[in-house]
Every structure is written in C-alpha cells, then in structure tokens.
Amino acid sequence: MELCDLAPGYVRAIAPYPPGKPISELAREMGLNPADIVKLASNENPLGPSPLALEAIRACLPELARYPDGNGFALKAALCAEYGVKAEQIVLGNGSNDVLEFAARAFLKPGDSAVYSQHAFAVYPLVVQAVGARGIEVPAKDFGNDPQAMLEAIEDDTRLVFIANPNNPTGTLIQPAALLGLIEQVPHNVLVLLDEAYYEYLAPQVAPKSIDWLARFPNLLIARTFSKAYGLAGLRVGFGLAHPNVVDMLNRVRQPFNVSSVAQAAALAALGDRAHLQRSVELNARGMRQICEGLQRLGLSYIPSFGNFLSFRIGGATAMYQRLLKRGIIVRPVANYGMPDYLRVSVGLEEENDKFLSALAGAMQE
C-alpha cells in the first residue's frame, strides 16, 4: 500500500485548482522579457493597491516578528463602520476562498450535499469534495445561475448552497429581486453562501442590498474580498458577514492568525481610500468597453460581464491560448468550467487591453 492510499478516496479524487500562469513562468518557458508580458488571466486590479495601503505595509514591517492580531480588531472595526454590522458578525479569511472552506468544514460532513451552478467558481466543488460531501451541479441558464433550478435541486441532505454574484468565470448576474426571491425560498436549515468577490464593480442600479438582508436571514453568509477591486490579491485577505451563530461556527474551524498583520494593515488602509477604489471601478468600466468593442470588430461573441473580466467564444480555444502565450499574452482557458470553446480575459490597463486585442487579431490570422 502506498502512503497516499491512506488518504480518503474523496480526497484522492480531487483535481487541484489550476491557477493562472505567472509571468515569471511564461518568461522562462518562452524566453520572453517579463517586462513585455501582459497577464490578463487572474482578474487582478491593473492599478495595483492603494498608495495608502502601500504606506500601511511599510509602516508595519518593523513588527513582523510579532504575531498578527488573531481577532483582527482594527480591521473588523473598520468593516463594522463601513457596512453597519457588529464585530461578532465578521469572520476574516486568508482571501475569501478561506471563507468558502470554513463554510464547507463547519456545515458539511460525509453524506451531506451542497448545491452550486454549472460554470460557477471551481473552488465550490473542491471544498465540498474535500470534506467528503456530495456536490449537486445545477445546469446553468444563459451561462449563469438559474434561481428556480437551484431551488429545485435542494435535497433533504442539502446543507449549503453556493451563489456567485457576479459569477466567475462567466460574469453573469442575478438581478436583486430574483436573488432575494431565491434566498427567501431556501429552507432555513440550509446555509446560503453568497459569494460577492466582484461586488464593488457593480453599478448601483444592479447591486443588491445584500448586507441589509443579514437581519432577515440567519442562514445567509456573504463572502467578500480585498483581492479584486481593492488590488490586494497578493496579500490574501477577505471576510465573511453572517449571523453571529454562523460566524461562531466558522471561527471554530478557522486557523489562528490566518490573516497576516501586513494583510490586515493594508486592507484597513485600502478600505479607507475611496478615491482609489473609484478610480479602479472607472478604469474597469472603460477597459470593459474597450475589450467588448475590440472583440466585436474581430467578429467574436462574448458573455456580457458584470465583473472585471470577460469570457469570449473562439474556435480552437486551447490552441489560441497557446498562440497568445507565444505573443506574451496570458489569458485564462476555461475548459475546466465546462466551456471548452471560451477563453477568459481580465480587464487591464488601456495599453494592456490594446496589446491583447492586437495579439488576438494576429493569432487569428495564423
């Protein structure tokens, strides 16, 4: 017997999450100058972090020998002020991925099931499978969550429903009224995990007032992150908002000191820099229009997106991905999401978007 055979079968069967290709790796493989490579694969903020966040990082460096505040008092206080919640309603995570894992570990066990949509974030089935629970994948509707189908998929042993809004990798959105109607109909003994990693990019008229719903639904858990619009993906800091009883269970499976002191300081500063956040959102809106118009000129269809990325359809997507790599452009294949004819591109700076569109046009001529 091999040592790995001692691991549970449901763990051995997990296909690890494939991250976006790093610039350094592509430079080594293709012999390219890293400065010439454009990475538009991981939905990162092309503006980078807030200058206030960078200043906060520098200020806390002399204290790196100290453990971080395991309770995240200062960051939680700022989140309370920002969202009108109480500290006992907040759990901090090493990115919002951490919050997804907390929910699975705290509320699922072998024999339970969890519901999520086709074409939804790949981490949902991973965290479900990692605890030996059963995933129920609901067919998508127009590449997005189908609220009625998700409700109908809930079984007696279902304990968790994942809803990504906006959804990654398709960028689709459940409109506020439909989303509220879905949450209202989920049984009270089923936890609803509303993943709002891209919430900050939403226009006010389509942004659900989801945090206001926490008072109505003790079974609602909202996950958000500082990795996207706030530009802190490299520090891994996110948070969950829920009823205190839910947060108490999440904290029982949370590792101590799971969010570093540097991450907490940067997130606190970023939260207070509204001007940088607004610049990031405006840049994304302009870049989204730029990419959409460029794809239209090339005769390519795409899925309208409410995030900071766009999935577009192209013949021979895998081969096209490789052609773009040779031109120093990193996008994201999404065949593992059941979309073999699509590639996903993140919105970059104007010049980065131009390089992508130019490289794509050239690759299509090969």
Number of C-alpha atoms within 10 A of each C-alpha: 5 6 6 10 9 9 11 12 13 15 14 13 11 13 10 9 10 9 9 15 16 12 19 13 12 20 18 11 10 12 11 18 13 14 10 12 20 21 26 25 22 21 27 22 24 20 17 16 25 24 14 19 25 17 13 20 19 13 13 13 11 9 11 11 7 8 11 19 16 14 17 20 12 13 22 22 15 17 20 16 12 11 11 11 20 16 20 16 19 29 26 29 27 20 26 24 21 23 28 25 22 24 25 27 21 18 18 23 17 13 11 19 22 28 25 26 27 20 24 27 19 16 14 23 23 19 22 27 25 21 21 20 23 21 21 20 17 21 17 17 14 10 19 25 27 21 22 12 14 22 17 10 18 21 13 11 14 22 22 25 25 22 28 25 27 28 25 27 27 28 23 22 22 21 14 16 10 14 19 16 12 18 22 13 11 19 15 14 12 18 24 25 25 23 25 19 26 24 19 21 21 18 12 9 8 13 17 20 11 16 16 12 16 18 12 11 16 17 20 25 26 23 27 24 29 27 23 24 30 27 24 25 21 12 19 21 26 26 22 28 27 27 20 16 12 23 22 17 16 25 19 12 14 21 14 13 16 19 23 20 22 22 25 26 23 29 31 21 22 25 19 15 16 13 11 21 21 15 13 24 21 13 19 25 18 14 23 24 12 16 22 19 14 19 18 11 11 13 10 14 14 18 20 16 19 23 30 29 28 25 25 19 17 17 13 11 20 17 11 20 20 16 19 19 22 19 20 25 25 27 25 23 23 19 14 11 16 11 18 16 16 27 24 26 25 26 30 28 18 17 11 18 21 16 18 26 20 14 18 20 16 13 17 14 6 7
